[in-house]
C-alpha cells in the first residue's frame, strides 16, 4: 500500500512533531482517495469506515471541499468535477511516489554548491528537499509554502520565499505580486514539473500556475523539467511551452520508449531517472 503520510509542513505553523495533525492530514488523504475511488459516498459511511464522529467527518470534508477536491450535499460526498482535482496537493502526494523520488534523485546531478535555484510548488520537485543538505551552500527560491517549511533549518541553505496571494488548493503563492518578485531575480537553475504533456507541449490546469512558473522559467539560466511517465497520457487546458525549450527533461524508467526516441530526435536532452539516480548514489558512496 502506498505510504499515506504527507510531508511535514503541509500547513503553515505545523510542527514535524505534531503527530495529531499528521494523523488528521493522513486521514483526509485516505478519505479523498476513498471518495474518488467510489465516485460518491454517504458521510455516515465515512464515519464508520474511519472510526470518526460525524462532526469530525464534516470538519475534514469542509477542508477538502475548500481545496477543490470534493463536494458534499445532503449527506453525500462526491469527487468534485473540477480541473483542479489533480493539482491539489492533498491528491498529488500519493501519486507516483516511487517515480517522483527517482526523478528527484536524478535531478540532483544538476545541483552544484553555491547556486541560486528556483524550485516550483510541484510534489515531484518537493522530493528534492531530502537531498539538498548534501549540496549546500545553496539559495532556494520558491513559491511553495510546503517546501519552505521542509527546507527550514538546513544549515547553509538560504530560503527566498516568494510572496503574493496564497492559494490553499496547492499551498503556494501565485499572482501578480509573486510574478513581479520573480522578475526581479536571476537564478542559475529552475526545477519544475507539470501535470500534462501533449504533442510535446507542457500543459497545466491553472492559468495562474502557468504564469507563475513561466516567470521562473524566464528568470533562470537553465531549465529542467521532471516528468514521470503518466504525464504523457494526461491532458490539461493551458499551454506552458514546448519541451524543446527545456535544457533537460528528466523522465522515469517506465516512460514509453517511443516518447524518449521522439524527444531525442528533436534534440531534447532526455535523462532517464533510473540510470541517473544510480550514478548519484554511486557518487554519494564514493564521497
Residue frames relative to the residue before (quaternion, step in Angstrom):
aa qw qx qy qz dx dy dz
X 1.0000 0.0000 0.0000 0.0000 0.00 0.00 0.00
X 0.5366 -0.6380 0.4435 0.3292 3.58 -0.98 0.82
X 0.5144 -0.6294 0.4867 0.3199 3.55 -1.03 0.80
X 0.2389 -0.8262 0.5007 0.0983 3.55 -0.55 1.18
X 0.5311 0.6437 -0.4216 0.3547 3.60 1.16 0.01
X 0.3005 -0.7567 0.5485 0.1904 3.59 -0.53 1.15
X 0.6142 -0.5544 0.3944 0.3999 3.59 -1.19 0.36
X 0.5719 -0.5742 0.4455 0.3804 3.54 -1.18 0.49
X 0.7249 0.4319 -0.3061 0.4408 3.53 -1.25 0.44
X 0.3149 0.7715 -0.5049 0.2251 3.59 1.18 0.36
X 0.7850 0.1697 -0.0711 0.5915 3.54 1.02 -0.80
X 0.5807 -0.6038 0.4087 0.3621 3.56 -0.96 0.83
X 0.7906 0.3064 -0.2337 0.4759 3.55 -0.92 0.91
X 0.5255 0.6362 -0.4219 0.3757 3.58 1.21 -0.20
X 0.2637 -0.7491 0.5871 0.1569 3.57 -0.98 0.81
X 0.5866 -0.5972 0.4116 0.3604 3.59 -1.04 0.76
X 0.6992 0.4778 -0.2697 0.4583 3.58 1.10 -0.70
X 0.5110 0.6541 -0.4217 0.3651 3.57 1.23 -0.07
X 0.1486 -0.8426 0.5133 0.0677 3.57 0.29 1.29
X 0.6043 0.5595 -0.3658 0.4336 3.59 1.05 -0.65
X 0.6740 0.4807 -0.2948 0.4771 3.55 0.94 -0.88
X 0.6239 0.5382 -0.3369 0.4556 3.57 1.03 -0.75
X 0.6463 0.5067 -0.3208 0.4719 3.60 1.00 -0.80
X 0.6301 0.5389 -0.3291 0.4520 3.57 1.04 -0.79
X 0.6696 0.4957 -0.2974 0.4663 3.58 0.93 -0.90
X 0.6483 0.5146 -0.3141 0.4650 3.56 1.00 -0.85
X 0.6454 0.5176 -0.3213 0.4607 3.58 0.98 -0.84
X 0.6571 0.5093 -0.3164 0.4570 3.59 0.93 -0.84
X 0.6264 0.5205 -0.3397 0.4704 3.57 1.05 -0.66
X 0.6561 0.5027 -0.3078 0.4713 3.59 0.98 -0.84
X 0.6186 0.5305 -0.3402 0.4693 3.58 1.04 -0.77
X 0.6497 0.5262 -0.3145 0.4494 3.57 0.91 -0.92
X 0.6909 0.4789 -0.2863 0.4598 3.56 0.84 -0.97
X 0.6239 0.5412 -0.3397 0.4499 3.60 1.05 -0.73
X 0.6859 0.4779 -0.2848 0.4690 3.56 0.88 -0.96
X 0.6603 0.5046 -0.3171 0.4570 3.58 0.96 -0.82
X 0.6401 0.5344 -0.3245 0.4465 3.55 1.07 -0.72
X 0.7731 0.3478 -0.1750 0.5008 3.59 1.00 -0.83
X 0.5237 -0.6469 0.4120 0.3709 3.58 1.23 -0.22
X 0.7582 -0.2009 0.1518 0.6015 3.56 0.89 -0.98
X 0.0631 -0.7894 0.6104 0.0131 3.56 -1.20 0.59
X 0.4959 -0.6005 0.5251 0.3432 3.53 -1.27 0.44
X 0.5360 -0.6362 0.4469 0.3290 3.55 -0.98 0.85
X 0.6128 0.5505 -0.3480 0.4477 3.59 1.05 -0.67
X 0.6303 0.5257 -0.3363 0.4618 3.59 1.07 -0.68
X 0.6221 0.5346 -0.3382 0.4613 3.57 1.10 -0.66
X 0.6322 0.5304 -0.3419 0.4495 3.59 0.98 -0.76
X 0.6701 0.4875 -0.2961 0.4749 3.58 1.02 -0.79
X 0.6710 0.5182 -0.3083 0.4314 3.56 0.89 -0.92
X 0.7980 0.3006 -0.1433 0.5023 3.58 0.93 -0.88
X 0.4440 -0.7336 0.4343 0.2759 3.57 1.28 0.15
X 0.5056 0.6329 -0.4280 0.4008 3.58 0.97 0.86
X 0.5765 -0.5827 0.4437 0.3623 3.56 -1.26 0.37
X 0.6454 -0.5103 0.3914 0.4121 3.56 -1.27 0.33
X 0.6304 0.5382 -0.3316 0.4505 3.59 1.03 -0.78
X 0.6599 0.4968 -0.3054 0.4737 3.58 0.97 -0.86
X 0.6273 0.5412 -0.3334 0.4499 3.57 1.01 -0.82
X 0.6775 0.4823 -0.2959 0.4700 3.58 0.90 -0.90
X 0.6264 0.5334 -0.3393 0.4560 3.58 1.05 -0.73
X 0.6495 0.5022 -0.3054 0.4823 3.57 0.99 -0.86
X 0.6921 0.4926 -0.2835 0.4449 3.55 0.85 -0.98
X 0.6093 0.5515 -0.3560 0.4448 3.59 1.04 -0.71
X 0.6469 0.5083 -0.3140 0.4739 3.57 1.04 -0.80
X 0.6844 0.4854 -0.2864 0.4626 3.59 0.94 -0.89
X 0.6075 0.5296 -0.3428 0.4826 3.56 1.14 -0.63
X 0.6543 0.5204 -0.3087 0.4535 3.59 0.96 -0.88
X 0.6792 0.4775 -0.2826 0.4804 3.59 1.14 -0.62
X 0.5382 -0.6619 0.3909 0.3456 3.59 1.23 -0.01
X 0.4898 0.6814 -0.4175 0.3486 3.56 1.28 0.26
X 0.8207 0.1083 0.0029 0.5610 3.55 0.86 -1.01
X 0.1635 -0.7351 0.6356 0.1702 3.52 -1.36 0.09
X 0.1136 -0.7993 0.5860 0.0685 3.58 -1.09 0.59
X 0.0774 0.7830 -0.6095 0.0970 3.51 -1.12 0.78
X 0.8675 -0.0430 0.0104 0.4954 3.56 -0.88 1.02
X 0.7693 -0.4036 0.1968 0.4545 3.53 0.79 1.03
X 0.6601 0.4537 -0.2994 0.5184 3.58 1.31 0.09
X 0.1225 -0.7630 0.6296 0.0799 3.56 -1.04 0.80
X 0.0103 -0.8066 0.5895 -0.0423 3.57 -0.95 0.91
X 0.6148 -0.5349 0.4217 0.3976 3.54 -1.29 0.33
X 0.4374 -0.7126 0.4841 0.2578 3.56 -0.84 0.95
X 0.3591 -0.7414 0.5235 0.2174 3.59 -0.84 0.94
X 0.3772 0.7278 -0.4826 0.3086 3.55 0.61 1.16
X 0.5399 -0.6371 0.4477 0.3198 3.55 -1.10 0.66
X 0.6257 0.5528 -0.3417 0.4315 3.60 1.25 -0.18
X 0.3843 0.7459 -0.4850 0.2463 3.61 1.20 -0.07
X 0.7386 0.4113 -0.2480 0.4730 3.59 0.74 -0.99
X 0.6384 0.5272 -0.3411 0.4451 3.59 1.21 -0.32
X 0.5391 0.6364 -0.4144 0.3643 3.61 1.16 -0.37
X 0.5309 -0.6691 0.4176 0.3101 3.56 -0.91 0.96
X 0.6185 0.5555 -0.3573 0.4258 3.61 0.96 -0.77
X 0.6812 0.4763 -0.2845 0.4776 3.58 0.99 -0.85
X 0.6911 0.5300 -0.2887 0.3978 3.58 0.88 -0.98
X 0.5807 0.6351 -0.3863 0.3319 3.60 1.01 -0.73
X 0.7471 0.4258 -0.2260 0.4577 3.58 0.98 -0.80
X 0.6004 0.6016 -0.3520 0.3920 3.58 1.24 -0.17
X 0.8612 -0.0451 0.0092 0.5061 3.60 -0.93 0.98
X 0.0571 0.8505 -0.5196 0.0587 3.57 0.91 0.94
X 0.6793 0.4914 -0.2969 0.4572 3.60 0.84 -0.96
X 0.6572 0.5135 -0.3121 0.4550 3.57 0.95 -0.87
X 0.6438 0.5272 -0.3243 0.4498 3.58 0.98 -0.84
X 0.6490 0.5123 -0.3205 0.4623 3.58 0.98 -0.80
X 0.6467 0.5115 -0.3164 0.4690 3.57 1.02 -0.79
X 0.6438 0.5167 -0.3195 0.4654 3.59 0.97 -0.83
X 0.6615 0.5134 -0.3055 0.4534 3.57 0.95 -0.90
X 0.6425 0.5155 -0.3201 0.4680 3.58 0.99 -0.83
X 0.6575 0.5085 -0.3057 0.4645 3.57 1.00 -0.83
X 0.6373 0.5569 -0.3240 0.4227 3.57 1.04 -0.78
X 0.5863 0.6275 -0.3645 0.3600 3.57 1.12 -0.61
X 0.5664 0.5963 -0.3992 0.4054 3.62 1.14 -0.37
X 0.6880 0.4599 -0.2711 0.4915 3.57 1.26 -0.34
X 0.5847 0.5422 -0.3737 0.4738 3.59 1.29 0.22
X 0.0330 -0.7932 0.6079 -0.0148 3.56 -0.86 1.01
X 0.5820 -0.5854 0.4233 0.3734 3.62 -1.05 0.71
X 0.7623 0.3597 -0.2874 0.4548 3.53 -1.08 0.82
X 0.5624 0.6311 -0.3844 0.3711 3.59 1.22 -0.24
X 0.2856 -0.6690 0.6485 0.2244 3.50 -1.39 0.37
X 0.0471 -0.8486 0.5230 -0.0648 3.57 -0.53 1.20
X 0.3171 -0.6926 0.6156 0.2017 3.53 -1.08 0.85
X 0.0440 -0.7488 0.6608 0.0271 3.56 -1.04 0.89
X 0.3289 -0.7501 0.5295 0.2207 3.61 -0.73 0.97
X 0.6612 -0.5425 0.3635 0.3693 3.57 -1.30 -0.05
X 0.4207 0.7393 -0.4551 0.2632 3.62 1.22 0.03
X 0.5285 -0.6357 0.4616 0.3217 3.56 -1.14 0.63
X 0.5601 0.5726 -0.3944 0.4504 3.59 1.24 -0.28
X 0.6859 0.4583 -0.2730 0.4949 3.58 0.83 -0.98
X 0.5629 0.6119 -0.3784 0.4068 3.59 1.10 -0.64
X 0.6201 0.5692 -0.3427 0.4172 3.58 1.08 -0.69
X 0.5623 0.6009 -0.3892 0.4137 3.60 1.20 -0.31
X 0.5066 0.6830 -0.4145 0.3242 3.60 1.17 -0.49
X 0.6555 0.5428 -0.3131 0.4217 3.58 1.00 -0.79
X 0.7191 0.4543 -0.2396 0.4681 3.59 1.20 -0.46
X 0.5683 0.6818 -0.3695 0.2749 3.56 1.11 -0.62
X 0.5553 0.6236 -0.4019 0.3759 3.59 1.11 -0.53
X 0.6592 0.5266 -0.3016 0.4441 3.58 1.16 -0.59
X 0.7261 0.4225 -0.2313 0.4907 3.59 1.26 -0.20
X 0.3940 0.7301 -0.4828 0.2805 3.60 1.21 0.17
X 0.5325 -0.1093 -0.8336 -0.0977 1.54 -2.34 0.92
X 0.0198 -0.7860 0.6176 -0.0218 3.54 -1.12 0.79
X 0.2252 -0.7081 0.6395 0.1971 3.51 -1.35 0.30
X 0.1408 -0.7981 0.5843 0.0439 3.56 -0.59 1.19
X 0.0954 -0.7839 0.6132 0.0164 3.55 -0.81 1.07
X 0.1728 0.8141 -0.5297 0.1637 3.59 -0.55 1.09
X 0.3532 -0.6998 0.5787 0.2251 3.52 -1.31 0.48
X 0.5485 0.6387 -0.3728 0.3901 3.58 1.33 -0.01
X 0.3739 -0.7278 0.5329 0.2157 3.56 -0.64 1.09
X 0.6188 0.5488 -0.3386 0.4486 3.58 1.05 -0.73
X 0.6886 0.4772 -0.2888 0.4634 3.58 0.84 -0.95
X 0.5911 0.5639 -0.3695 0.4428 3.58 1.02 -0.71
X 0.6897 0.4747 -0.2755 0.4723 3.57 0.90 -0.93
X 0.6380 0.5352 -0.3252 0.4481 3.58 1.04 -0.76
X 0.7367 0.4296 -0.2272 0.4702 3.59 0.99 -0.84
X 0.5032 0.6735 -0.4188 0.3433 3.55 1.22 -0.41
X 0.7788 0.3251 -0.2468 0.4762 3.56 -0.82 1.02
X 0.5350 0.6009 -0.4259 0.4140 3.61 1.22 -0.17
X 0.4472 -0.7174 0.4710 0.2522 3.56 -0.67 1.11
X 0.8505 0.1307 -0.1381 0.4903 3.55 -1.07 0.91
X 0.5902 0.5047 -0.4006 0.4863 3.58 1.15 0.57
X 0.1949 -0.7885 0.5776 0.0813 3.56 -0.59 1.20
X 0.1961 -0.7859 0.5793 0.0907 3.57 -0.94 0.89
X 0.0973 -0.7476 0.6548 0.0540 3.55 -0.89 1.00
X 0.1588 -0.8114 0.5594 0.0587 3.56 -0.33 1.26
X 0.3151 -0.7510 0.5553 0.1687 3.55 -0.78 1.08
X 0.2773 -0.7935 0.5233 0.1398 3.56 -0.61 1.12
X 0.2739 0.7405 -0.5883 0.1746 3.53 -1.32 -0.32
X 0.7153 -0.3939 0.3198 0.4804 3.55 -1.14 -0.61
X 0.3238 -0.7497 0.5479 0.1815 3.57 -0.80 1.04
X 0.1806 -0.7743 0.6007 0.0833 3.56 -0.81 1.05
X 0.4166 -0.7628 0.4410 0.2238 3.57 -0.47 1.23
X 0.6407 0.5676 -0.3489 0.3815 3.61 0.96 -0.76
X 0.7869 0.2308 -0.1473 0.5530 3.59 1.19 -0.41
X 0.3458 -0.7556 0.4831 0.2759 3.59 1.32 -0.05
X 0.5653 0.5609 -0.3920 0.4606 3.55 0.92 0.97
X 0.4423 -0.6750 0.5288 0.2629 3.52 -1.27 0.56
X 0.0694 0.7824 -0.6136 0.0807 3.56 -0.97 0.93
X 0.5422 0.6309 -0.4567 0.3153 3.52 -1.31 0.20
X 0.7739 -0.3828 0.2479 0.4395 3.54 -1.36 0.03
X 0.6459 0.5192 -0.3341 0.4491 3.61 0.92 -0.83
X 0.6517 0.5231 -0.3071 0.4554 3.56 1.01 -0.86
X 0.7003 0.4629 -0.2805 0.4654 3.58 0.80 -0.98
X 0.6136 0.5400 -0.3544 0.4542 3.60 1.06 -0.63
X 0.6302 0.5145 -0.3312 0.4779 3.58 1.04 -0.74
X 0.6551 0.5280 -0.3149 0.4391 3.56 0.90 -0.93
X 0.6733 0.5271 -0.3016 0.4218 3.58 0.91 -0.93
X 0.6559 0.4995 -0.3166 0.4690 3.60 1.20 -0.37
X 0.6688 0.4815 -0.2836 0.4903 3.58 1.31 -0.04
X 0.1221 -0.7457 0.6448 0.1151 3.54 -1.34 0.33
X 0.0933 -0.8172 0.5688 0.0024 3.56 -0.66 1.13
X 0.5815 -0.5874 0.4371 0.3546 3.53 -1.26 0.44
X 0.8224 0.0206 0.0713 0.5640 3.57 0.85 -1.02
X 0.1686 -0.7388 0.6411 0.1214 3.54 -1.28 0.55
X 0.1050 -0.7448 0.6556 0.0672 3.54 -1.03 0.90
X 0.1449 0.7926 -0.5805 0.1177 3.56 -0.77 1.00
X 0.1492 -0.7484 0.6361 0.1138 3.51 -1.37 0.30
X 0.1554 -0.7803 0.6026 0.0615 3.55 -1.16 0.68
X 0.5704 -0.6700 0.3659 0.3030 3.61 -1.07 0.65
X 0.8299 0.1448 -0.0491 0.5365 3.61 1.06 -0.46
X 0.0768 -0.7583 0.6460 0.0417 3.54 -1.19 0.73
X 0.0537 0.7945 -0.5975 0.0937 3.55 -0.61 1.19
X 0.8327 -0.0105 -0.0392 0.5522 3.60 -0.78 1.06
X 0.6272 -0.5732 0.3066 0.4290 3.56 1.09 0.86
X 0.5494 0.5232 -0.4259 0.4931 3.55 1.15 0.74
X 0.3592 -0.7438 0.5297 0.1929 3.57 -0.92 0.94
X 0.0911 -0.8118 0.5768 0.0006 3.57 -0.95 0.99
X 0.0950 -0.7566 0.6412 0.0857 3.52 -1.36 0.37
X 0.5500 -0.6336 0.4353 0.3265 3.57 -1.20 0.56
X 0.7526 0.3961 -0.1873 0.4916 3.57 1.12 -0.69
X 0.3873 -0.7250 0.5116 0.2502 3.62 -0.68 1.00
X 0.6080 0.5488 -0.3548 0.4510 3.60 1.10 -0.63
X 0.6543 0.5061 -0.3124 0.4671 3.55 1.02 -0.78
X 0.6163 0.5345 -0.3426 0.4659 3.58 1.02 -0.76
X 0.6622 0.5136 -0.3084 0.4502 3.58 0.89 -0.91
X 0.6720 0.5027 -0.2960 0.4561 3.58 0.93 -0.90
X 0.6982 0.4607 -0.2767 0.4729 3.58 0.85 -0.95
X 0.6217 0.5354 -0.3512 0.4512 3.57 1.07 -0.62
X 0.6124 0.5395 -0.3499 0.4598 3.57 1.06 -0.69
X 0.6295 0.5111 -0.3233 0.4879 3.59 1.03 -0.78
X 0.6306 0.5571 -0.3189 0.4363 3.55 0.95 -0.96
X 0.7196 0.4584 -0.2491 0.4583 3.57 0.86 -1.00
X 0.7112 0.4460 -0.2466 0.4842 3.60 1.23 -0.44
X 0.6405 0.5058 -0.3250 0.4778 3.60 1.27 0.13
X 0.4896 -0.6670 0.4798 0.2919 3.56 -1.07 0.73
X 0.7874 0.1272 -0.0529 0.6009 3.59 1.03 -0.81
X 0.1513 -0.8088 0.5669 0.0388 3.59 -0.91 0.98
X 0.0498 -0.8169 0.5734 -0.0380 3.54 -0.70 1.15
X 0.1924 -0.7877 0.5811 0.0697 3.56 -0.78 1.11
X 0.1737 -0.7525 0.6278 0.0969 3.56 -1.00 0.90
X 0.0987 0.8205 -0.5483 0.1281 3.59 -0.54 1.15
X 0.2414 -0.7574 0.5861 0.1565 3.59 -0.60 1.08
X 0.7241 -0.5016 0.2707 0.3884 3.56 -1.25 0.45
X 0.6129 0.5772 -0.3641 0.3982 3.61 1.10 -0.56
X 0.5625 0.6254 -0.3914 0.3731 3.61 1.15 -0.49
X 0.6489 0.5399 -0.3175 0.4320 3.59 1.15 -0.58
X 0.7085 0.4133 -0.2614 0.5089 3.60 1.27 -0.15
X 0.6153 0.5429 -0.3479 0.4536 3.58 1.27 0.10
X 0.2386 -0.7537 0.5952 0.1437 3.53 -1.31 0.40
X 0.0026 0.7650 -0.6440 -0.0030 3.54 -1.21 0.60
X 0.6327 -0.6264 0.3365 0.3069 3.55 -1.22 0.49
X 0.8115 0.3293 -0.1301 0.4648 3.56 0.77 -1.08
X 0.3705 -0.7481 0.5139 0.1972 3.57 -0.71 1.10
X 0.2660 -0.7559 0.5822 0.1373 3.55 -1.07 0.85
X 0.7126 -0.3771 0.2833 0.5194 3.56 0.85 -0.97
X 0.6014 -0.5723 0.4290 0.3561 3.54 -1.32 0.22
X 0.5909 -0.5869 0.4206 0.3599 3.57 -1.13 0.64
X 0.6068 0.5773 -0.3556 0.4147 3.59 1.11 -0.58
X 0.5869 0.5845 -0.3710 0.4198 3.60 1.22 -0.28
X 0.6405 0.5342 -0.3263 0.4449 3.59 1.21 -0.43
X 0.4879 -0.6539 0.4963 0.2966 3.53 -1.14 0.67
X 0.7865 0.0324 0.0081 0.6167 3.57 1.11 -0.73
X 0.0932 -0.7460 0.6553 0.0736 3.56 -1.13 0.72
X 0.1421 -0.7968 0.5852 0.0488 3.57 -0.58 1.19
X 0.0416 -0.7972 0.6021 -0.0173 3.57 -0.76 1.10
X 0.4872 -0.6520 0.4844 0.3208 3.58 -1.23 0.29
X 0.7014 -0.5168 0.3072 0.3828 3.56 -1.29 0.40
X 0.6511 0.5270 -0.3200 0.4426 3.60 1.21 -0.40
X 0.4349 0.6984 -0.4643 0.3278 3.59 1.25 0.03
X 0.5558 -0.6294 0.4341 0.3263 3.57 -0.91 0.96
X 0.5245 -0.6626 0.4426 0.2998 3.57 -0.86 0.99
X 0.5985 0.5743 -0.3633 0.4242 3.58 1.10 -0.63
X 0.6307 0.5209 -0.3322 0.4696 3.58 1.04 -0.74
X 0.6660 0.5077 -0.3018 0.4556 3.56 0.91 -0.95
X 0.6576 0.5080 -0.3079 0.4633 3.60 0.92 -0.90
X 0.6638 0.5091 -0.3062 0.4543 3.57 0.90 -0.91
X 0.6727 0.4977 -0.3056 0.4543 3.59 0.89 -0.91
X 0.6719 0.4901 -0.3056 0.4636 3.57 0.91 -0.85
X 0.6092 0.5492 -0.3490 0.4534 3.59 1.11 -0.62
X 0.6701 0.4728 -0.2811 0.4985 3.57 1.22 -0.52
X 0.5759 -0.6149 0.3688 0.3928 3.57 1.27 0.03
X 0.4405 0.6904 -0.4613 0.3415 3.57 1.25 0.27
X 0.3882 -0.7136 0.5396 0.2211 3.57 -0.92 0.96
X 0.0310 -0.8253 0.5624 -0.0418 3.56 -0.08 1.32
X 0.0967 -0.7705 0.6292 0.0339 3.55 -0.89 1.01
X 0.2753 -0.7551 0.5732 0.1595 3.59 -0.85 0.99
X 0.4940 -0.7390 0.3754 0.2626 3.54 -0.49 1.26
X 0.6449 0.5415 -0.3541 0.4067 3.60 0.85 -0.84
X 0.6683 0.4878 -0.2917 0.4799 3.56 1.01 -0.83
X 0.6847 0.4888 -0.2868 0.4583 3.56 0.90 -0.95
X 0.6357 0.5437 -0.3345 0.4340 3.58 0.99 -0.81
X 0.6297 0.5324 -0.3341 0.4565 3.56 1.04 -0.74
X 0.6453 0.5085 -0.3277 0.4666 3.59 1.02 -0.74
X 0.6263 0.5319 -0.3363 0.4601 3.59 1.04 -0.77
X 0.6608 0.5050 -0.3111 0.4599 3.58 0.95 -0.87
X 0.6497 0.5150 -0.3187 0.4595 3.59 0.98 -0.81
X 0.6393 0.5240 -0.3219 0.4616 3.56 1.00 -0.84
X 0.6431 0.5247 -0.3174 0.4586 3.58 1.04 -0.82
X 0.6519 0.5139 -0.3127 0.4618 3.58 1.00 -0.82
X 0.6525 0.5201 -0.3114 0.4547 3.57 1.00 -0.84
X 0.6372 0.5257 -0.3198 0.4640 3.55 1.11 -0.76
